[in-house]
Amino acid sequence: MYRNLWAWLFISGMLILIFLPACEHDSLIIDPGPIDTMDVDTMELCHPDTIYFEKDVLPIVLSSCGMALCHDAVTKQAGLQYTSYATIMATGKVIPFKPLESQFHTQMIETDPSLVMPPSPRGPISDTNIVVIKRWIEQGAKNLACMMDTTCTIPDTVSFVQHVFPVVDKYCKGCHSGANPWAGLRLRNYSEVRVIATNGLLLGVINHNSGFPQMPMTIGKLDSCIIATITQWVNDGAPNN
């Protein structure tokens, strides 16, 4: 009996010695480590009620604030750089959920010409774009990204008001407005956009064709569906519809 008892104890001890290290090793393998708390989420399709920094906010900021000789990475007027989420938030001018306490927003709606941003001779940010900035702050001023719907449906009739000018307003008008627009070219309304639509300049710059400046300058090439939509509008005769 004692011989069997000692044999059982010996075998049990050996099993503990064999499997104990294995359990410890397994626990190290499944340890997830620090949790990534970054706001960016590229796994979900863009939601129409959510303001996404990269898709909705950054193009407006780069066109109206982060351009050369202003709040770009080189000039940094007033010590402020508005070229990325990190640099914008580092200024302390954005208070999440509180647009009316955020100087980043309030200076856009300032009535005093000496305080409004962008300053003269730059043109003002459009009401549409100001609303986007305000909603972004109201939603927490998060660094959200999303996955764009890759399907591209071009309407039978492309509208200047609904499809073309919102793109110009978001990506172009910040530089191409005011008393001293970039390249002397203003794009504030249909008449001014039609000029570059009919002389070939518009399609040349957005397609990054050889011999044309690449536009938008600070964003990179526009989405292919946007380009296809604007191309259709131009091919239709650039109507004021």
N, C-alpha and C positions, 0 to 999 in steps of 0.2 A: 504493500500500500504506500509506504513512504517513498519507495523508489518511483512509483507512478506520480506521486505528488511533486517530488523534486523535478521530475521530467516535465510536468505541466508548468511549473513555475519557470523553469529554464526556457521553455518554448515561448511562454508569454512575454518574458523579458526580452527575448530576441526580437519578437514581433514589434514591441514598443520601440526598441532601438532602431529597427528598420524603417518604420512608418513615421516616426516623429519628425525626422529631418525633412521627409517628403512633404508633410503637412505644412511645415514652416516655409519651404520653398514655394509651394503652391500659393501660399498667402502673398508672397512677394510678387508672383506673376500676375495675380488678379487685382493688385492694388492699383486703383485708377489714378492715383497721384492728385495734384492740385486740379481743381475744377476750373475750366476756362469760363470766365464770366464775360467775355467779349460779346457785344451786342449784335455783331454781324451775323446774319442768318441768310445763307444763300440756298437753303434747301427748300424754301417755300416760294410759290409764285407771288408776284407783287399783288397786294390787296389794294383796291381803289381808295379805301378810306385811310390808309396808312401813308404817312410822309416818310420816304426813304432818303437818307442823307445823300448817298452816292447818286441816286437816280434823279431826285427832285431838288435837293438843296445845293449840292456842290456846283452844278452847272451855273446856277444863278449867281452864286458867290464869286466864282472865278470870272464870270463875264462882267460883273458889276463892281467887285471889290478887289479881287486877287490878281488883277491885270498888272502889266509892267508899269513901273513908276508909281505904284500905289501900295497895296498891301501884299505884294508878291514876296517871294522868298529872298529877293535881293534888296529891294527898296525898304520894305517894312516901315512904311510911314507911321509915325507916332509909336514905333516899336511894336506894331501889330502885324501879324502875318495871317492871312485868310486864304490858305491854299489846301488845307486838308482838315479832316475832323479834329485831329490832335492839335493842330496849330490854332484853330478857331476856339476850341474849348480852353486852351491854355491861356487865352487872353483874359478870361474871367468876365467877358462881356455877354455871356449866355448863361442865364439862370434857368435850368430845366423846369418846365411846367409854368414858368412865370414870364411871359413875353413882355409885359409892361414894366417889368423890373430888369429886363435884359437890354442893355445899351445897344447890343447888336441889332435889335429890332427897333427900339424907340428912335434911334437916329435915322432910320429909314422913313419914319413918319413925322419927323421933326419939321415944324413950320418955319423955324428960324433958318434963313439961308446960310448963316455962318456955322450952323451945327448939323445940318442935314447931310446924310451920306447916301450915295456918293456926292462929293462936293462939286460945285461949279468949277470947271465948265462941263463936267460929266452930266449926262441926263439922269433924271431920277429913275429909281427902280419902279417898275409898273405895279399897279395895285394888285394885279394877279399874282405876281411874284412875291410881293410883301405878304399876302395872305398865306402863301406856301411857307415862308419863313416863320410866320406867327404860329401856324398849325404845327410845324415841326417842333417848336419850343413847347407849345401846349402839350404835345405828346411825349415830352420828356427829353427832347433834344438828343435822341439816341443815334448811335452810329449803325443804323440799319441798312442792310442791302437786301436784295431779293432776286429771284430768278425770273427773268422776263419771259413772257409768253413768246415762244419762237414762231408761232404762226403769224403770218402777215397777210391781212386782208385789206386790199386797197379798195376804197369805195369807188363805185362807178363814176361818181362826180366828186372830185377832190375840191374841198372848199378852202379858200384862202383864210376865211375867218376861223373855221373850226380846225383845220389841219395844218396849214402853212404858217400863219402868223404866230400861233403859240410856240412853235419851234424857234422862229426868229426872235421872239420876245425872251425866251428862256436862254438861248445859246449865243445870240448875236447882238441884241440891242444894247446891252451894257457897254460894249466898246464902240458901237456904231450909233451914238446919239450924243446930245449935248452940243456945246459950242465948238468943241475940238474933237470930233469923232476920229477913230482910227482910219487912216488912209483917206481922210476927208469924205468918208462914205457914211451917210445916215440911213438907218433902216427902221424908221419909226412908224411907217404906215404903208398902205398898199401902193401908193404912187412911187415911193422910194424903193420898195422891194421889187416892183414890176420892172424897173429899169435894169437891175442886175439879172432878173429872170429872163428878159428878152434879149439881152446882149451876150448871154452865155456865161457870164461870170458866176452866177449862183451855182449852177450845176458843176462848173469847173472847180470851184473851191471846196464844195462839200464832197465831191468824188475824189478829191486830191489828185486831180489830173496834172500831168506834166506841164510846167509853165505857169501854174496857178499857185497862190499861197494856200496852204492847207488850213481849212477852217472846219470847226471852231478851233481857234489857236491853242487854247489851254486845256481842252477836253479830249481832243483826238477825234477821229472820224465818227460821224454820226452812225446810229444804228441803220442797218441796211434797209429795214422796212421804212424808216423815216425818209431815207434818200429816195427810195422807190416811189413813195407817196408824193414828194416834192417834184420828182421827175415827171410823174403823171400830170401834175398841175401845170408844169411848164409846157409839156407837150400838148396840153389842152388849150394852150394860148394864154396861160397865166391870167385867168378871169378874176374879176373882183366879185367873188361869190361867197 
